[in-house]
Amino acid sequence: MSKEEFNELEEGTKLDLDFSKLEKVVVGGSDDVIPVAVQHSETKEVILVAYTNQFAMEESFRTRIATFWSTSRKELWIKGKTSGHYFELVEARVNCEQNTLVYLVKPKGAGICHTHNSKGEPRNCYYRIIDLENNTLTNTDS
C-alpha cells in the first residue's frame, strides 16, 4: 500500500472496510488469534480493536501493559513501544464462548491512536463517523 493510499485510508472520506481481514488472518492464515476490544477504564470509550494470541495475552497479564499480536507484521505489538503512548492493563474480561476479550486500560502518555489531528494532537482511533445515507466519512477531530 502506497503512502497516498494509506493516508486516504486513515484520513479520507471514502468508506473502504476490510471485510476479508479475518479470512486472511484467522481462517486463511496460521495466526492463532482472537479479537480484543480495548476500552478506556474510566470513560468506557472504545479505543481500538486488536488481536492477541496466547503469548501476547500472557505478556499483557505479566507486564500489565496491553500487548497484542500484529496480524499484518506477524510479531508482538507492545502498544506504546515506539510512541510512548502505553495502555496500562487494569482488567481483562472474556466473553461466554471464550473467543474474544475486553481489556480495560488506562492510557499512559499523551495519546491513544498513532494518528494525529491537524494540530498534531493524538486522537482516539474512532474519530470518523459514517454517514448512514451515503457511506462517506466525516472526521470529528480534524
OpenMM code with the backbone's topology and positions (N, CA, C; nanometers):
from openmm import Vec3, app, unit

residues = "MET SER LYS GLU GLU PHE ASN GLU LEU GLU GLU GLY THR LYS LEU ASP LEU ASP PHE SER LYS LEU GLU LYS VAL VAL VAL GLY GLY SER ASP ASP VAL ILE PRO VAL ALA VAL GLN HIS SER GLU THR LYS GLU VAL ILE LEU VAL ALA TYR THR ASN GLN PHE ALA MET GLU GLU SER PHE ARG THR ARG ILE ALA THR PHE TRP SER THR SER ARG LYS GLU LEU TRP ILE LYS GLY LYS THR SER GLY HIS TYR PHE GLU LEU VAL GLU ALA ARG VAL ASN CYS GLU GLN ASN THR LEU VAL TYR LEU VAL LYS PRO LYS GLY ALA GLY ILE CYS HIS THR HIS ASN SER LYS GLY GLU PRO ARG ASN CYS TYR TYR ARG ILE ILE ASP LEU GLU ASN ASN THR LEU THR ASN THR ASP SER".split()
positions = [
    Vec3(0.0851, -0.1170, 0.0000),
    Vec3(0.0000, 0.0000, 0.0000),
    Vec3(0.0900, 0.1237, 0.0000),
    Vec3(0.0644, 0.2137, -0.0952),
    Vec3(0.1449, 0.3352, -0.1037),
    Vec3(0.1102, 0.4301, 0.0099),
    Vec3(0.1965, 0.5282, 0.0316),
    Vec3(0.1722, 0.6273, 0.1371),
    Vec3(0.0417, 0.7032, 0.1103),
    Vec3(0.0158, 0.7346, -0.0163),
    Vec3(-0.1075, 0.8052, -0.0517),
    Vec3(-0.2309, 0.7204, -0.0199),
    Vec3(-0.2239, 0.5908, -0.0529),
    Vec3(-0.3357, 0.5009, -0.0231),
    Vec3(-0.3551, 0.4867, 0.1276),
    Vec3(-0.2449, 0.4785, 0.2012),
    Vec3(-0.2519, 0.4670, 0.3466),
    Vec3(-0.3117, 0.5931, 0.4069),
    Vec3(-0.2687, 0.7104, 0.3603),
    Vec3(-0.3238, 0.8363, 0.4092),
    Vec3(-0.4728, 0.8466, 0.3780),
    Vec3(-0.5135, 0.8036, 0.2593),
    Vec3(-0.6561, 0.8068, 0.2238),
    Vec3(-0.7347, 0.7135, 0.3143),
    Vec3(-0.6795, 0.5972, 0.3441),
    Vec3(-0.7461, 0.5021, 0.4324),
    Vec3(-0.7661, 0.5624, 0.5709),
    Vec3(-0.6634, 0.6279, 0.6246),
    Vec3(-0.6685, 0.6805, 0.7615),
    Vec3(-0.7289, 0.8194, 0.7723),
    Vec3(-0.7259, 0.8988, 0.6669),
    Vec3(-0.7715, 1.0374, 0.6765),
    Vec3(-0.8830, 1.0728, 0.5788),
    Vec3(-0.9096, 0.9861, 0.4824),
    Vec3(-1.0040, 1.0191, 0.3763),
    Vec3(-1.1497, 1.0087, 0.4166),
    Vec3(-1.2358, 1.0376, 0.3206),
    Vec3(-1.3803, 1.0359, 0.3431),
    Vec3(-1.4475, 0.9136, 0.2818),
    Vec3(-1.3710, 0.8289, 0.2125),
    Vec3(-1.4272, 0.7099, 0.1484),
    Vec3(-1.4337, 0.5948, 0.2485),
    Vec3(-1.5486, 0.5310, 0.2593),
    Vec3(-1.5651, 0.4123, 0.3426),
    Vec3(-1.5107, 0.2936, 0.2648),
    Vec3(-1.4060, 0.2273, 0.3181),
    Vec3(-1.3387, 0.1174, 0.2485),
    Vec3(-1.3038, 0.0091, 0.3502),
    Vec3(-1.4056, -0.0591, 0.4018),
    Vec3(-1.3880, -0.1581, 0.5077),
    Vec3(-1.3208, -0.2847, 0.4553),
    Vec3(-1.2391, -0.3457, 0.5390),
    Vec3(-1.1683, -0.4683, 0.5030),
    Vec3(-1.2457, -0.5882, 0.5585),
    Vec3(-1.3479, -0.6308, 0.4847),
    Vec3(-1.4311, -0.7421, 0.5303),
    Vec3(-1.3595, -0.8765, 0.5189),
    Vec3(-1.2453, -0.8803, 0.4527),
    Vec3(-1.1727, -1.0061, 0.4382),
    Vec3(-1.0635, -1.0227, 0.5435),
    Vec3(-1.0518, -0.9305, 0.6371),
    Vec3(-0.9447, -0.9340, 0.7380),
    Vec3(-0.9400, -1.0675, 0.8117),
    Vec3(-1.0513, -1.1116, 0.8656),
    Vec3(-1.0495, -1.2361, 0.9420),
    Vec3(-1.0190, -1.3563, 0.8544),
    Vec3(-1.0685, -1.3557, 0.7333),
    Vec3(-1.0380, -1.4677, 0.6438),
    Vec3(-0.8889, -1.4727, 0.6137),
    Vec3(-0.8299, -1.3578, 0.5876),
    Vec3(-0.6869, -1.3522, 0.5569),
    Vec3(-0.6025, -1.3884, 0.6783),
    Vec3(-0.6437, -1.3443, 0.7944),
    Vec3(-0.5611, -1.3599, 0.9142),
    Vec3(-0.5917, -1.4876, 0.9895),
    Vec3(-0.7174, -1.5095, 1.0201),
    Vec3(-0.7529, -1.6198, 1.1081),
    Vec3(-0.7815, -1.7475, 1.0293),
    Vec3(-0.8745, -1.7409, 0.9361),
    Vec3(-0.9155, -1.8608, 0.8635),
    Vec3(-0.8086, -1.9052, 0.7653),
    Vec3(-0.7584, -1.8111, 0.6848),
    Vec3(-0.6632, -1.8473, 0.5812),
    Vec3(-0.5190, -1.8482, 0.6274),
    Vec3(-0.4926, -1.7918, 0.7428),
    Vec3(-0.3553, -1.7822, 0.7896),
    Vec3(-0.3262, -1.8810, 0.8999),
    Vec3(-0.2073, -1.8671, 0.9561),
    Vec3(-0.1672, -1.9594, 1.0615),
    Vec3(-0.1666, -1.8945, 1.1991),
    Vec3(-0.2087, -1.7674, 1.2080),
    Vec3(-0.2118, -1.6999, 1.3377),
    Vec3(-0.3262, -1.7555, 1.4218),
    Vec3(-0.2936, -1.8001, 1.5408),
    Vec3(-0.3969, -1.8412, 1.6354),
    Vec3(-0.4273, -1.7210, 1.7223),
    Vec3(-0.5244, -1.6410, 1.6788),
    Vec3(-0.5555, -1.5147, 1.7452),
    Vec3(-0.7034, -1.5037, 1.7756),
    Vec3(-0.7338, -1.4159, 1.8704),
    Vec3(-0.8720, -1.3769, 1.8979),
    Vec3(-0.8766, -1.2249, 1.9066),
    Vec3(-0.9935, -1.1653, 1.8788),
    Vec3(-1.0062, -1.0199, 1.8892),
    Vec3(-1.0074, -0.9739, 2.0352),
    Vec3(-0.9536, -0.8525, 2.0545),
    Vec3(-0.9549, -0.7868, 2.1851),
    Vec3(-1.0111, -0.6469, 2.1649),
    Vec3(-1.1230, -0.6176, 2.2291),
    Vec3(-1.1740, -0.4804, 2.2317),
    Vec3(-1.1038, -0.4103, 2.3470),
    Vec3(-1.0513, -0.2924, 2.3207),
    Vec3(-0.9787, -0.2174, 2.4226),
    Vec3(-1.0621, -0.0970, 2.4604),
    Vec3(-1.0911, -0.0868, 2.5892),
    Vec3(-1.1831, 0.0142, 2.6403),
    Vec3(-1.1144, 0.0963, 2.7494),
    Vec3(-1.1350, 0.2276, 2.7460),
    Vec3(-1.0809, 0.3169, 2.8483),
    Vec3(-1.1484, 0.2822, 2.9803),
    Vec3(-1.0711, 0.2549, 3.0835),
    Vec3(-1.1278, 0.2080, 3.2105),
    Vec3(-1.2113, 0.3137, 3.2807),
    Vec3(-1.1850, 0.4403, 3.2554),
    Vec3(-1.2595, 0.5459, 3.3238),
    Vec3(-1.3782, 0.5960, 3.2428),
    Vec3(-1.3578, 0.6223, 3.1126),
    Vec3(-1.4648, 0.6795, 3.0306),
    Vec3(-1.5511, 0.5730, 2.9635),
    Vec3(-1.5020, 0.4492, 2.9599),
    Vec3(-1.5667, 0.3355, 2.8923),
    Vec3(-1.5694, 0.3512, 2.7412),
    Vec3(-1.4963, 0.4474, 2.6895),
    Vec3(-1.4838, 0.4700, 2.5468),
    Vec3(-1.4067, 0.3537, 2.4833),
    Vec3(-1.4538, 0.3054, 2.3675),
    Vec3(-1.3807, 0.2025, 2.2942),
    Vec3(-1.2646, 0.2710, 2.2237),
    Vec3(-1.1444, 0.2237, 2.2538),
    Vec3(-1.0240, 0.2852, 2.1994),
    Vec3(-0.9814, 0.2179, 2.0700),
    Vec3(-0.9778, 0.0859, 2.0694),
    Vec3(-0.9404, 0.0135, 1.9491),
    Vec3(-0.9810, -0.1323, 1.9617),
    Vec3(-0.9733, -0.2017, 1.8502),
    Vec3(-0.9929, -0.3460, 1.8467),
    Vec3(-0.8665, -0.4029, 1.7852),
    Vec3(-0.8087, -0.4998, 1.8530),
    Vec3(-0.6831, -0.5593, 1.8077),
    Vec3(-0.6952, -0.7108, 1.8203),
    Vec3(-0.5840, -0.7806, 1.8008),
    Vec3(-0.5811, -0.9262, 1.8120),
    Vec3(-0.4747, -0.9669, 1.9132),
    Vec3(-0.4986, -1.0792, 1.9771),
    Vec3(-0.3995, -1.1341, 2.0672),
    Vec3(-0.3875, -1.2835, 2.0433),
    Vec3(-0.2685, -1.3340, 2.0669),
    Vec3(-0.2501, -1.4781, 2.0746),
    Vec3(-0.2139, -1.5091, 2.2197),
    Vec3(-0.1888, -1.6325, 2.2508),
    Vec3(-0.1629, -1.6684, 2.3900),
    Vec3(-0.0393, -1.5973, 2.4447),
    Vec3(0.0657, -1.5896, 2.3642),
    Vec3(0.1884, -1.5247, 2.4089),
    Vec3(0.1646, -1.3772, 2.4409),
    Vec3(0.0975, -1.3046, 2.3507),
    Vec3(0.0706, -1.1620, 2.3726),
    Vec3(-0.0189, -1.1411, 2.4939),
    Vec3(-0.1182, -1.2281, 2.5109),
    Vec3(-0.2063, -1.2180, 2.6269),
    Vec3(-0.1270, -1.2373, 2.7565),
    Vec3(-0.0421, -1.3392, 2.7583),
    Vec3(0.0366, -1.3647, 2.8786),
    Vec3(0.1328, -1.2492, 2.9082),
    Vec3(0.1881, -1.1870, 2.8032),
    Vec3(0.2733, -1.0690, 2.8227),
    Vec3(0.1932, -0.9536, 2.8812),
    Vec3(0.0709, -0.9345, 2.8319),
    Vec3(-0.0162, -0.8294, 2.8856),
    Vec3(-0.0415, -0.8507, 3.0339),
    Vec3(-0.0725, -0.9733, 3.0699),
    Vec3(-0.1027, -1.0042, 3.2094),
    Vec3(0.0219, -0.9901, 3.2976),
    Vec3(0.1361, -1.0305, 3.2454),
    Vec3(0.2601, -1.0254, 3.3230),
    Vec3(0.3082, -0.8818, 3.3435),
    Vec3(0.3056, -0.8015, 3.2354),
    Vec3(0.3612, -0.6658, 3.2409),
    Vec3(0.2582, -0.5599, 3.2786),
    Vec3(0.1305, -0.5946, 3.2667),
    Vec3(0.0196, -0.5001, 3.2879),
    Vec3(0.0210, -0.3868, 3.1843),
    Vec3(0.0838, -0.4131, 3.0685),
    Vec3(0.0826, -0.3222, 2.9546),
    Vec3(0.0130, -0.3962, 2.8407),
    Vec3(-0.0899, -0.3350, 2.7819),
    Vec3(-0.1631, -0.4001, 2.6728),
    Vec3(-0.0667, -0.4348, 2.5597),
    Vec3(-0.0616, -0.5626, 2.5291),
    Vec3(0.0273, -0.6172, 2.4265),
    Vec3(-0.0567, -0.7036, 2.3342),
    Vec3(-0.0321, -0.6927, 2.2047),
    Vec3(-0.1148, -0.7612, 2.1053),
    Vec3(-0.0273, -0.8383, 2.0081),
    Vec3(-0.0938, -0.9085, 1.9172),
    Vec3(-0.0253, -0.9749, 1.8072),
    Vec3(-0.0587, -0.8971, 1.6809),
    Vec3(0.0435, -0.8447, 1.6147),
    Vec3(0.0230, -0.7736, 1.4893),
    Vec3(0.0024, -0.8756, 1.3790),
    Vec3(-0.1195, -0.8833, 1.3283),
    Vec3(-0.1501, -0.9808, 1.2239),
    Vec3(-0.0890, -0.9417, 1.0904),
    Vec3(-0.0612, -0.8143, 1.0692),
    Vec3(0.0000, -0.7725, 0.9429),
    Vec3(0.1513, -0.7916, 0.9453),
    Vec3(0.2145, -0.7637, 1.0594),
    Vec3(0.3603, -0.7778, 1.0690),
    Vec3(0.4032, -0.9140, 1.1227),
    Vec3(0.3068, -0.9900, 1.1752),
    Vec3(0.3356, -1.1230, 1.2316),
    Vec3(0.4384, -1.1140, 1.3450),
    Vec3(0.4114, -1.0210, 1.4378),
    Vec3(0.5018, -1.0030, 1.5509),
    Vec3(0.4272, -0.9454, 1.6705),
    Vec3(0.4904, -0.9554, 1.7852),
    Vec3(0.4369, -0.8982, 1.9071),
    Vec3(0.4283, -0.7467, 1.8920),
    Vec3(0.3158, -0.6892, 1.9335),
    Vec3(0.2953, -0.5450, 1.9247),
    Vec3(0.2699, -0.4932, 2.0649),
    Vec3(0.3707, -0.4290, 2.1219),
    Vec3(0.3548, -0.3679, 2.2529),
    Vec3(0.3058, -0.2262, 2.2283),
    Vec3(0.1774, -0.2040, 2.2559),
    Vec3(0.1181, -0.0738, 2.2303),
    Vec3(0.1956, 0.0318, 2.3079),
    Vec3(0.2497, 0.1304, 2.2383),
    Vec3(0.3239, 0.2384, 2.3005),
    Vec3(0.4743, 0.2234, 2.2954),
    Vec3(0.5233, 0.1117, 2.2468),
    Vec3(0.6685, 0.0893, 2.2454),
    Vec3(0.7412, 0.1967, 2.1644),
    Vec3(0.6856, 0.2349, 2.0502),
    Vec3(0.7514, 0.3380, 1.9697),
    Vec3(0.6961, 0.4770, 1.9976),
    Vec3(0.5700, 0.4888, 2.0298),
    Vec3(0.5087, 0.6209, 2.0503),
    Vec3(0.5184, 0.6710, 2.1936),
    Vec3(0.5344, 0.5785, 2.2884),
    Vec3(0.5322, 0.6180, 2.4293),
    Vec3(0.3924, 0.6251, 2.4868),
    Vec3(0.2915, 0.5947, 2.4058),
    Vec3(0.1523, 0.6000, 2.4498),
    Vec3(0.1051, 0.4599, 2.4899),
    Vec3(0.1455, 0.4172, 2.6083),
    Vec3(0.1136, 0.2841, 2.6577),
    Vec3(-0.0290, 0.2768, 2.7096),
    Vec3(-0.0812, 0.1545, 2.7157),
    Vec3(-0.2092, 0.1276, 2.7800),
    Vec3(-0.1828, 0.0391, 2.9012),
    Vec3(-0.2010, 0.0941, 3.0211),
    Vec3(-0.1870, 0.0152, 3.1431),
    Vec3(-0.3084, -0.0759, 3.1551),
    Vec3(-0.2856, -0.2049, 3.1633),
    Vec3(-0.3948, -0.3017, 3.1727),
    Vec3(-0.4506, -0.3019, 3.3145),
    Vec3(-0.5775, -0.2650, 3.3278),
    Vec3(-0.6443, -0.2580, 3.4570),
    Vec3(-0.7242, -0.3851, 3.4838),
    Vec3(-0.7897, -0.4350, 3.3787),
    Vec3(-0.8770, -0.5518, 3.3936),
    Vec3(-0.8909, -0.6202, 3.2590),
    Vec3(-0.9085, -0.7504, 3.2603),
    Vec3(-0.9339, -0.8263, 3.1374),
    Vec3(-1.0608, -0.9081, 3.1579),
    Vec3(-1.1447, -0.9103, 3.0554),
    Vec3(-1.2690, -0.9881, 3.0603),
    Vec3(-1.2757, -1.0785, 2.9381),
    Vec3(-1.3485, -1.1887, 2.9531),
    Vec3(-1.3651, -1.2835, 2.8437),
    Vec3(-1.5151, -1.3024, 2.8190),
    Vec3(-1.5524, -1.3257, 2.6932),
    Vec3(-1.6937, -1.3486, 2.6631),
    Vec3(-1.7339, -1.4927, 2.6959),
    Vec3(-1.8633, -1.5207, 2.6853),
    Vec3(-1.9160, -1.6513, 2.7253),
    Vec3(-1.8576, -1.7663, 2.6446),
    Vec3(-1.8258, -1.7445, 2.5171),
    Vec3(-1.7714, -1.8508, 2.4327),
    Vec3(-1.6189, -1.8572, 2.4380),
    Vec3(-1.5581, -1.7691, 2.5148),
    Vec3(-1.4133, -1.7615, 2.5301),
    Vec3(-1.3404, -1.7504, 2.3959),
    Vec3(-1.3948, -1.6606, 2.3106),
    Vec3(-1.3293, -1.6375, 2.1826),
    Vec3(-1.3043, -1.4896, 2.1541),
    Vec3(-1.3317, -1.4037, 2.2514),
    Vec3(-1.2957, -1.2618, 2.2440),
    Vec3(-1.2654, -1.2119, 2.3847),
    Vec3(-1.1854, -1.1062, 2.3898),
    Vec3(-1.1511, -1.0446, 2.5178),
    Vec3(-1.1866, -0.8971, 2.5152),
    Vec3(-1.2014, -0.8393, 2.6336),
    Vec3(-1.2092, -0.6949, 2.6513),
    Vec3(-1.1004, -0.6586, 2.7513),
    Vec3(-1.0153, -0.5635, 2.7120),
    Vec3(-0.9158, -0.5093, 2.8038),
    Vec3(-0.9621, -0.3706, 2.8461),
    Vec3(-0.9728, -0.3494, 2.9753),
    Vec3(-0.9969, -0.2158, 3.0273),
    Vec3(-0.8612, -0.1578, 3.0626),
    Vec3(-0.8312, -0.0404, 3.0072),
    Vec3(-0.6976, 0.0164, 3.0185),
    Vec3(-0.7018, 0.1623, 3.0620),
    Vec3(-0.5883, 0.2066, 3.1166),
    Vec3(-0.5641, 0.3486, 3.1434),
    Vec3(-0.4553, 0.3923, 3.0459),
    Vec3(-0.4896, 0.4810, 2.9524),
    Vec3(-0.3863, 0.5303, 2.8611),
    Vec3(-0.2791, 0.6072, 2.9380),
    Vec3(-0.1533, 0.5799, 2.9052),
    Vec3(-0.0383, 0.6485, 2.9641),
    Vec3(0.0366, 0.7181, 2.8523),
    Vec3(0.0656, 0.8435, 2.8711),
    Vec3(0.1300, 0.9229, 2.7666),
    Vec3(0.0284, 1.0214, 2.7129),
    Vec3(0.0618, 1.0849, 2.6038),
    Vec3(-0.0207, 1.1941, 2.5528),
    Vec3(-0.1368, 1.1489, 2.4654),
    Vec3(-0.1335, 1.0279, 2.4115),
    Vec3(-0.2356, 0.9940, 2.3141),
    Vec3(-0.2804, 0.8501, 2.3169),
    Vec3(-0.3786, 0.8229, 2.2350),
    Vec3(-0.4364, 0.6902, 2.2250),
    Vec3(-0.4015, 0.6270, 2.0903),
    Vec3(-0.4193, 0.7024, 1.9832),
    Vec3(-0.4020, 0.6496, 1.8472),
    Vec3(-0.2705, 0.6989, 1.7879),
    Vec3(-0.2212, 0.6279, 1.6859),
    Vec3(-0.1000, 0.6718, 1.6161),
    Vec3(-0.1286, 0.7859, 1.5205),
    Vec3(-0.2571, 0.8128, 1.4916),
    Vec3(-0.2913, 0.9248, 1.4040),
    Vec3(-0.3050, 1.0511, 1.4881),
    Vec3(-0.2902, 1.1653, 1.4215),
    Vec3(-0.2993, 1.2948, 1.4890),
    Vec3(-0.3907, 1.3871, 1.4090),
    Vec3(-0.4512, 1.4828, 1.4787),
    Vec3(-0.5341, 1.5792, 1.4088),
    Vec3(-0.4462, 1.6876, 1.3467),
    Vec3(-0.5074, 1.7875, 1.2845),
    Vec3(-0.4308, 1.8905, 1.2134),
    Vec3(-0.3460, 1.9750, 1.3074),
    Vec3(-0.3757, 1.9737, 1.4369),
    Vec3(-0.2959, 2.0473, 1.5355),
    Vec3(-0.1793, 1.9623, 1.5863),
    Vec3(-0.1684, 1.8374, 1.5361),
    Vec3(-0.0613, 1.7490, 1.5793),
    Vec3(-0.0923, 1.6736, 1.7070),
    Vec3(-0.2167, 1.6823, 1.7537),
    Vec3(-0.2562, 1.6159, 1.8784),
    Vec3(-0.3029, 1.4731, 1.8496),
    Vec3(-0.2607, 1.3760, 1.9321),
    Vec3(-0.3110, 1.2402, 1.9148),
    Vec3(-0.4610, 1.2357, 1.9425),
    Vec3(-0.5274, 1.1427, 1.8804),
    Vec3(-0.6726, 1.1322, 1.8985),
    Vec3(-0.7137, 0.9879, 1.9205),
    Vec3(-0.8403, 0.9662, 1.9441),
    Vec3(-0.8982, 0.8330, 1.9558),
    Vec3(-0.9019, 0.7705, 1.8163),
    Vec3(-0.8884, 0.6382, 1.8062),
    Vec3(-0.8907, 0.5711, 1.6759),
    Vec3(-1.0266, 0.5806, 1.6059),
    Vec3(-1.1319, 0.6016, 1.6796),
    Vec3(-1.2664, 0.6088, 1.6205),
    Vec3(-1.3070, 0.7547, 1.6029),
    Vec3(-1.2338, 0.8271, 1.5197),
    Vec3(-1.2538, 0.9705, 1.5018),
    Vec3(-1.3392, 1.0056, 1.3807),
    Vec3(-1.3857, 0.9053, 1.3054),
    Vec3(-1.4704, 0.9338, 1.1895),
    Vec3(-1.6077, 0.8704, 1.2059),
    Vec3(-1.7081, 0.9437, 1.1638),
    Vec3(-1.8469, 0.8976, 1.1694),
    Vec3(-1.8906, 0.8602, 1.0281),
    Vec3(-1.9577, 0.7467, 1.0159),
    Vec3(-2.0095, 0.7029, 0.8862),
    Vec3(-2.1451, 0.7686, 0.8621),
    Vec3(-2.1591, 0.8358, 0.7492),
    Vec3(-2.2882, 0.8890, 0.7085),
    Vec3(-2.3706, 0.7705, 0.6603),
    Vec3(-2.4783, 0.7405, 0.7293),
    Vec3(-2.5579, 0.6215, 0.7001),
    Vec3(-2.6361, 0.6314, 0.5703),
    Vec3(-2.6465, 0.7503, 0.5141),
    Vec3(-2.7194, 0.7687, 0.3881),
    Vec3(-2.6300, 0.7430, 0.2671),
    Vec3(-2.5041, 0.7916, 0.2727),
    Vec3(-2.4200, 0.7792, 0.1538),
    Vec3(-2.2860, 0.7090, 0.1779),
    Vec3(-2.2677, 0.6511, 0.2966),
    Vec3(-2.1465, 0.5742, 0.3294),
    Vec3(-2.0165, 0.6530, 0.3105),
    Vec3(-2.0207, 0.7822, 0.3430),
    Vec3(-1.8979, 0.8601, 0.3449),
    Vec3(-1.8603, 0.8851, 0.4902),
    Vec3(-1.7375, 0.9300, 0.5095),
    Vec3(-1.6860, 0.9501, 0.6440),
    Vec3(-1.6689, 1.0972, 0.6746),
    Vec3(-1.7013, 1.1329, 0.7971),
    Vec3(-1.6799, 1.2689, 0.8457),
    Vec3(-1.5833, 1.2626, 0.9629),
    Vec3(-1.4765, 1.3411, 0.9531),
    Vec3(-1.3755, 1.3461, 1.0575),
    Vec3(-1.4252, 1.4361, 1.1702),
    Vec3(-1.4318, 1.3828, 1.2915),
    Vec3(-1.4790, 1.4616, 1.4055),
    Vec3(-1.3648, 1.5259, 1.4830),
    Vec3(-1.2419, 1.4981, 1.4446),
    Vec3(-1.1247, 1.5539, 1.5133),
    Vec3(-1.0161, 1.5839, 1.4118),
    Vec3(-1.0452, 1.6803, 1.3227),
    Vec3(-0.9506, 1.7090, 1.2138),
    Vec3(-0.8441, 1.8082, 1.2496),
] * unit.nanometer
topology = app.Topology()
chain = topology.addChain("A")
for resn in residues:
    res = topology.addResidue(resn, chain)
    for name in ("N", "CA", "C"):
        topology.addAtom(name, app.Element.getBySymbol(name[0]), res)
